[in-house]
Amino acid sequence: MGGWEELRVELDAWGEAGRVATLWWRDDDAVGPSPALARLQDLAAGHGVTPALAVVPRQADAGLPGQALLQHGYAHANHGAAKKAELGPERPPSKVAGELAAGRRRLIDLFARRALPVLAPPWNRIAPKVVALLPELGFRGLSTYRPRETAEAAPGVVQVNTHVDIVDWKAKAFLGEPVALGLLVAHLCERRTGLADAAEPTGLLTHHLIHDSPAWRFLERLLAATRDHKAVGWLEPDAVFGLTA
């Protein structure tokens, strides 16, 4: 079977079990309006899906569009050694917390209620000591990459990760349909069979600023393939993190 057929079979299995495969979409490195962001939002709107935009506070433009904005660190600056990280253990947690607090204030000033209290760490890395400080900084959600180990990263902080990064970071190009679909089907199957947390929605991770033509074609085809399937439910970002009234 090809990748698209495998996806259909997996979704059919959810439907036959009377279950809904929940999905959500996070797009990183948003800073301001751009043709690429407009294309992403038009594509999403055309299929009735709302992507959560992870915004870099320090570079954020007040004109940034988007209904649901997450906080993407502070300046997207690398302080890591062996692996890139802005919120890693290389600096005192208090200093990192100070930056996150400043970033949170800036996003609220710029975007008011559109700025959700959810942190998406640059490079998907964050030190445990920083995670422990998130509740007092006002965060109620955390999103990194790969299946979560617990539903709460810290008391009152819901963790919902992403699982399908469509970028090949060595090539800075689309990962390719077979690999991207393989990641998607694998996480859905693990949820359905109890090998992963079934309550964690499967997360699509994109980076609109570096998408090539194959990446855009894949997203169009993925949204079309999932939009009308009875066993698929695309979630709103606020619902993903339990922020709905």
C-alpha positions in Angstrom: 0.0 0.0 0.0 1.1 3.6 -0.6 1.3 6.1 2.2 -2.1 7.7 1.4 -3.8 4.3 1.3 -2.2 3.4 4.6 -3.6 6.7 6.1 -7.1 5.9 4.8 -6.9 2.3 6.3 -5.8 3.7 9.6 -8.5 6.3 9.7 -11.1 3.7 8.7 -9.9 1.6 11.7 -10.6 4.5 14.0 -14.1 4.9 12.4 -14.8 1.2 12.7 -14.0 1.4 16.4 -16.4 4.3 16.8 -13.6 6.7 17.7 -12.4 10.0 16.3 -8.7 10.6 15.4 -8.1 14.1 16.8 -5.5 16.3 15.0 -4.1 19.7 15.5 -1.7 22.0 13.7 1.3 24.1 15.0 3.3 26.4 12.7 6.5 27.8 14.1 8.7 30.9 13.7 5.9 33.4 13.0 7.0 37.0 13.4 4.9 39.1 11.0 2.8 39.2 7.9 4.3 37.5 4.8 3.2 35.9 1.6 4.1 32.5 3.0 2.0 33.1 6.1 -0.9 34.4 4.0 -0.7 31.2 1.9 -0.7 29.0 5.0 -3.7 30.7 6.5 -5.6 30.7 3.2 -4.9 27.0 2.8 -6.0 26.3 6.4 -9.2 28.4 6.1 -10.2 26.7 2.9 -10.3 23.4 4.8 -11.8 24.8 8.0 -8.7 24.3 10.1 -7.1 26.8 12.5 -3.3 26.5 12.9 -1.7 27.6 16.1 1.1 30.1 15.2 4.2 29.9 17.5 5.4 33.5 17.6 8.9 34.7 18.5 8.1 37.5 21.0 11.2 39.7 20.5 10.7 39.9 16.8 6.9 40.0 16.8 5.1 42.5 14.5 1.9 44.0 15.8 0.4 43.3 12.4 0.8 39.5 12.7 -2.5 37.8 11.7 -3.8 34.7 13.4 -6.5 33.6 15.7 -4.4 31.5 18.1 -0.8 32.6 18.9 1.5 30.5 21.1 4.8 31.8 22.6 7.9 30.5 20.8 10.5 31.1 23.4 11.8 34.7 23.6 14.3 35.6 20.9 14.8 32.2 19.2 18.5 32.5 20.2 20.6 29.4 20.6 22.4 29.0 23.9 22.9 25.3 23.6 26.1 23.4 23.3 25.8 19.9 21.7 22.2 20.6 20.6 20.5 23.9 19.8 18.3 25.3 22.6 17.1 28.6 23.9 15.4 27.3 27.1 18.0 24.6 27.9 20.1 24.0 31.1 23.0 26.2 29.9 21.7 29.3 31.7 20.3 29.9 35.2 16.5 29.0 35.2 15.8 32.4 36.7 17.3 34.2 33.7 15.4 32.0 31.3 12.2 32.6 33.3 12.8 36.4 33.1 13.0 36.3 29.4 9.9 34.1 29.1 8.0 36.5 31.4 9.1 39.5 29.2 8.0 37.6 26.1 4.6 36.8 27.6 4.0 40.5 28.5 5.0 41.6 25.0 2.6 39.1 23.3 -0.2 40.2 25.5 0.5 43.8 24.8 0.5 43.2 21.0 -2.2 40.6 20.6 -4.3 40.6 23.8 -6.5 37.5 24.0 -5.2 36.0 20.8 -2.0 35.3 22.7 -2.7 31.9 24.4 -0.7 31.1 27.6 1.0 28.2 25.8 4.8 27.8 25.3 6.4 26.1 22.3 10.1 26.1 23.0 12.4 26.8 20.0 14.0 23.6 18.8 11.4 21.8 21.0 13.8 21.7 23.9 13.3 23.0 27.5 15.2 22.2 30.7 13.1 20.4 33.4 14.0 23.3 35.9 12.4 25.8 33.5 9.3 23.6 33.0 8.8 23.6 36.8 8.6 27.4 36.7 5.9 27.6 34.0 2.9 27.7 36.3 4.2 30.7 38.2 4.9 32.4 34.9 1.3 32.1 33.9 1.6 29.3 31.3 -1.1 26.7 31.0 0.2 24.7 28.1 3.5 23.3 26.7 4.2 21.9 23.3 7.4 20.2 22.1 7.9 17.2 19.8 7.2 13.4 20.0 4.6 11.6 22.1 4.2 13.1 25.6 5.1 11.1 28.7 2.5 12.8 30.9 -0.6 14.9 30.3 0.7 17.7 32.5 4.3 19.0 32.2 3.9 20.8 35.5 0.9 21.4 37.8 -1.8 23.1 35.7 0.3 23.0 32.5 -1.2 20.7 29.9 1.4 19.2 27.5 0.3 18.5 23.9 3.1 17.8 21.5 3.6 17.6 17.8 4.5 14.4 16.0 4.7 15.1 12.3 7.5 17.6 11.4 7.3 17.9 7.6 10.8 19.5 7.2 14.0 17.6 6.6 16.3 20.0 8.6 19.5 18.8 7.0 18.3 19.6 3.5 15.9 22.5 4.6 13.3 20.9 2.3 10.1 18.9 2.5 10.6 15.5 4.2 8.8 13.7 1.5 5.4 12.1 1.4 6.4 8.5 2.5 8.2 9.7 5.6 5.7 12.4 6.6 2.8 10.0 6.1 4.7 7.3 8.0 5.1 9.6 11.0 1.4 10.4 10.9 0.1 6.9 10.5 2.5 5.6 13.2 1.3 8.0 15.9 -2.3 7.4 15.0 -1.8 3.7 15.2 0.0 3.9 18.5 -2.8 5.9 20.0 -5.4 3.5 18.7 -3.7 0.4 19.9 -2.7 1.8 23.3 1.1 2.2 22.7 0.8 6.0 23.1 -1.5 8.3 25.0 -4.8 8.1 23.1 -5.9 11.4 24.5 -3.0 13.3 23.0 -4.1 14.8 19.6 -1.7 14.0 16.8 0.2 17.2 16.0 1.2 18.5 12.6 4.3 20.7 12.7 5.1 23.2 9.9 7.4 26.2 9.3 5.7 28.4 6.7 8.8 30.5 6.0 10.8 27.7 4.5 8.2 25.5 2.8 9.1 24.5 -0.7 6.5 23.6 -3.4 6.4 19.9 -2.4 5.6 20.9 1.2 2.7 23.1 0.1 1.3 20.3 -2.2 1.5 17.8 0.7 -0.4 20.1 3.1 -3.1 20.7 0.5 -3.5 16.9 -0.1 -3.4 16.1 3.6 -6.1 18.6 4.5 -8.2 17.4 1.6 -7.8 13.7 2.7 -8.7 14.3 6.3 -11.3 17.1 6.0 -14.3 14.9 5.2 -13.3 11.6 6.8 -15.9 10.7 9.5 -13.2 9.5 11.9 -11.1 12.8 11.8 -11.5 15.8 14.1 -9.3 18.8 13.6 -9.2 20.7 16.9 -9.0 24.4 17.6 -5.8 25.4 19.4 -7.6 26.6 22.5 -9.5 23.3 22.8 -6.2 21.4 22.5 -4.9 22.9 25.7 -8.2 23.0 27.6 -8.5 26.8 27.3 -12.1 27.0 26.1 -14.6 28.7 28.4 
